[in-house]
Amino acid sequence: MAANAPAPLDVDRLIDAAFAQLEEHGLNALSMRKLAARLNVQAPAIYWHVKDKAELLGLMARRIHVPAYADVTHAENWRDWLRQFGRALRRSFLTHRDGALLCAVSRPPAEADPVSHAQRIAAPLVALGMPQQRALACQAAVISFVLGWSAFEANGPMHSFLDSMLDFEGSFEPGLDALVAGFAEPFE
């Protein structure tokens, strides 16, 4: 009886394998050569699906961000949306080893059109009455806060150090609330 052949290589399988490698060895050890070995293919086969490692990282970061946006299903107002989004993004970052670091160093995939991308990510806040540029700025601030927080949270030694000074886990919500409360209204 013949052994089952591996599934054909496609972008989803490539990203799944990259996340498996990330979970096992961390972002610094993620390489295209090691990824090809994991997939039992020659390295050039990978480049049929992604241009380079930077594009792969962008696709991986997208997989981390998409669930965070999807998790905010019902917000009463823009402040509520930003708080829910911050919590969801933190959960999404922590779902993957080095998730925050991966998102910090990645760039959007090459096909991303900046104008349509901006409209898409601002849309939930625009629907709640916020102008697009303001929505992008507020999201950027929340993403930056959560990114930094999650990076410290995933860093064992830094996390332990911060825990020795303050209730690290208990400080996230008040920090997020303070940030969101600081955004001025009305919009101009």
C-alpha positions in Angstrom: 0.0 0.0 0.0 1.4 3.4 -1.0 2.0 6.0 1.7 -0.1 9.1 1.6 1.5 11.8 -0.4 1.8 15.2 1.4 -0.8 17.8 0.5 0.3 20.1 -2.3 2.1 23.2 -1.2 0.0 26.3 -1.1 0.1 29.6 0.8 -2.1 28.3 3.6 0.0 25.2 4.1 3.2 27.3 4.0 1.8 29.7 6.6 0.7 26.8 8.8 4.2 25.3 8.7 5.8 28.7 9.4 3.6 29.0 12.5 4.6 25.5 13.6 8.3 26.4 13.2 7.7 29.7 15.0 6.0 27.9 18.0 8.9 25.4 18.2 11.9 27.6 17.7 10.9 31.3 17.9 11.0 34.1 15.4 14.8 34.3 15.3 15.1 30.7 14.1 12.4 31.1 11.4 14.2 30.7 8.0 13.1 29.8 4.5 15.6 26.9 4.4 14.3 25.4 7.6 10.8 25.9 6.5 11.5 24.1 3.2 13.0 21.2 5.1 9.9 21.1 7.4 7.7 20.9 4.3 10.0 18.4 2.6 10.4 20.6 -0.5 13.3 22.4 -2.1 13.5 26.1 -1.1 12.6 27.4 -4.6 9.1 25.7 -4.2 8.4 28.2 -1.4 9.1 31.1 -3.7 6.3 30.1 -6.0 4.0 31.2 -3.2 5.7 34.1 -1.5 8.3 36.5 -2.9 10.5 36.4 0.2 10.6 36.0 3.9 9.3 39.5 4.5 6.1 38.7 2.5 5.7 35.5 4.5 6.0 37.4 7.8 3.4 39.9 6.5 1.0 37.0 5.8 1.6 35.6 9.2 1.0 38.9 10.9 -2.3 39.2 9.0 -3.3 35.8 10.5 -2.7 37.3 13.9 -4.5 40.6 13.3 -7.6 39.2 11.5 -9.0 37.4 14.5 -8.6 40.5 16.7 -10.8 42.5 14.3 -13.3 39.6 14.0 -13.6 39.3 17.8 -15.1 42.8 18.2 -18.6 42.0 17.2 -20.8 44.4 19.1 -19.5 47.8 20.4 -21.8 50.4 21.8 -19.5 53.3 20.8 -16.0 53.9 19.5 -14.4 53.8 23.0 -16.0 50.5 23.6 -14.7 49.2 20.2 -11.2 50.4 20.9 -11.2 48.7 24.3 -12.6 45.4 22.9 -10.1 45.5 20.1 -7.2 46.1 22.5 -8.2 43.1 24.5 -8.7 40.9 21.4 -5.4 42.0 19.9 -3.6 41.1 23.1 -5.2 37.6 23.1 -4.2 37.2 19.5 -0.6 38.2 20.0 -0.3 35.8 22.9 -1.8 32.9 20.9 1.6 32.6 19.1 5.1 32.5 20.4 6.7 35.8 19.5 3.4 37.0 18.1 3.9 40.6 19.1 7.4 40.6 17.9 6.4 39.1 14.5 3.8 41.8 14.0 6.2 44.5 15.0 8.8 43.5 12.4 6.5 42.5 9.5 5.3 44.6 6.7 2.0 44.3 4.9 1.9 41.8 2.0 2.9 43.4 -1.3 -0.6 43.3 -2.7 -2.0 45.5 0.1 -3.2 48.8 -1.4 -2.7 51.4 1.4 -5.9 53.4 0.6 -8.2 50.4 0.6 -6.3 48.9 3.6 -6.8 52.1 5.5 -10.5 52.2 4.7 -11.0 48.6 5.7 -9.3 48.8 9.1 -10.9 52.2 9.9 -14.4 51.0 8.9 -15.6 49.8 12.3 -14.8 53.1 13.9 -16.0 55.1 10.9 -19.4 53.3 11.3 -19.4 54.5 14.9 -19.0 58.1 13.9 -15.2 58.6 13.9 -13.5 60.2 10.8 -11.1 57.9 9.0 -7.9 59.6 9.9 -8.8 59.9 13.5 -9.8 56.2 13.5 -6.5 55.2 12.1 -4.6 57.3 14.7 -6.6 55.9 17.6 -6.1 52.3 16.4 -2.4 52.9 15.9 -2.1 54.1 19.5 -4.0 51.1 20.8 -2.0 48.7 18.7 1.3 50.3 19.9 0.2 50.0 23.5 -0.9 46.4 23.2 2.2 45.5 21.1 4.5 46.8 23.7 2.6 45.3 26.5 2.4 41.9 24.8 6.1 42.0 24.0 6.9 42.5 27.7 4.3 39.8 28.7 5.9 37.2 26.4 9.4 38.0 27.6 9.9 35.9 30.7 12.7 37.9 32.4 11.1 41.3 31.7 7.7 40.0 32.7 9.1 38.7 36.0 10.9 41.9 36.6 7.8 44.0 36.0 5.8 41.6 38.2 8.2 42.3 41.0 7.3 46.0 40.9 3.6 46.0 40.0 0.6 43.7 39.3 1.6 43.3 35.6 -1.5 41.3 34.6 -3.8 43.6 36.6 -2.3 46.8 35.0 -3.2 46.0 31.4 -6.9 47.0 31.7 -6.4 50.3 33.5 -3.6 51.2 31.0 -5.8 50.5 28.1 -8.8 52.3 29.7 -6.6 55.3 30.4 -5.3 55.4 26.8 -8.7 55.2 25.3 -10.2 57.7 27.8 -7.5 60.2 26.7 -8.8 60.4 23.1 -10.5 63.7 22.7 -14.1 64.1 21.5 -15.7 65.7 19.5 -13.9 65.0 16.3 -12.8 67.7 14.0 
